[in-house]
Amino acid sequence: MKEIYIALLAVIAILFMSTNIMAGDPSGDASVIYTRVLMDHKGHTYFADTEVNFELKDFAPPAGPVGVAAMQAAKTVVFTTADGDWHGDWHPAPHKQFVFMLEGAIEIEVADGEIRRFSIGDIILLEDVSGKGHDTRVVSEEPALFAIVVLPETP
């Protein structure tokens, strides 16, 4: 149980550091946007953007209220890195997982041919845990550094 709380705290900290957090009043106007890599019924991957809003809450009393998004269960947190010439080729995600970009830049290609670039502060939710998956490559000269939050298996 302690690991889940650590994972959730890591997610919250990374979300607040993200460049994708939109300025605004945390009571309703602030949000964070992340990109999902999903699969259709034929197993083909595609991108979808998701916006999460914040609600003003007493999250860590006695500190004052802060904007808080809905909590999600987490299984583990791991930090990974890949050199500037790394190419993952086509593969499914090993788990449903959030990937938080901490350094460097990558490109991900999905089955429909769309390619998106992700860099520091970007958040990706990989949900393509079977099939052909996605193609990933580091496109920065420096290594890419990731914080990965693995989500619990769903039946």
Buried (B, 14 or more C-beta within 10 A) or exposed (E): EEEBEEBBEBBBEBBEEBEBBEEEEBEEEBBBBBBBBBBEEEEBBBBEEEEBBBBBEEEEEEEEBBBBBEEBEBBBBEEEBBEBEBEBEEEBBEBBBBBBBBEBBBBBBBBEEEEBEBBBBBBBBBBBBEBBBBBBBBBBEEBBBBBBBBBEEEE
